[in-house]
Amino acid sequence: MRIGDLSAATGASARSLRYYEEQGLLASTRSGGGQRHYPATAVERVSLIQSLLSAGLNSAAIHDVLPCISNEAIRTPWLADRLTAELDRVNKQIKDLHRTRDILTGLVEEYRVP
């Protein structure tokens, strides 16, 4: 499928798809005219990439874990440790956001004009 078809199927912009390819997260072949062509499995791969991005992983982290997630044969304890580190990072962000929310709530209550 061409880049426009993959974009329509996944909701990812063509620019994002090219970025994923530059980062080594997605692969395509090129036609004689230079157009990108993706296999049907690219839809599922892009969905996984988007899920990992939404979970807060950056493209370098996704590059590290994607081969293990995509291929059950190479799943290792390292993958669980790497994902646990990402989970710990997200949990810290949540804790920090809760603290920020509490501070802002207190400030709003203190400075609210009756």
Number of C-alpha atoms within 10 A of each C-alpha: 14 16 19 15 14 21 18 12 14 17 14 17 14 16 11 14 20 17 14 17 13 11 14 13 20 17 17 16 12 11 10 7 6 8 12 16 18 18 12 10 8 18 20 13 17 22 15 16 21 18 12 17 14 10 12 15 20 12 18 12 15 20 17 13 19 18 15 16 15 13 9 9 9 11 14 11 8 11 17 13 11 14 14 12 12 16 15 12 14 15 12 12 12 12 12 12 12 12 12 12 12 12 12 12 11 12 11 11 11 9 8 8 6 4
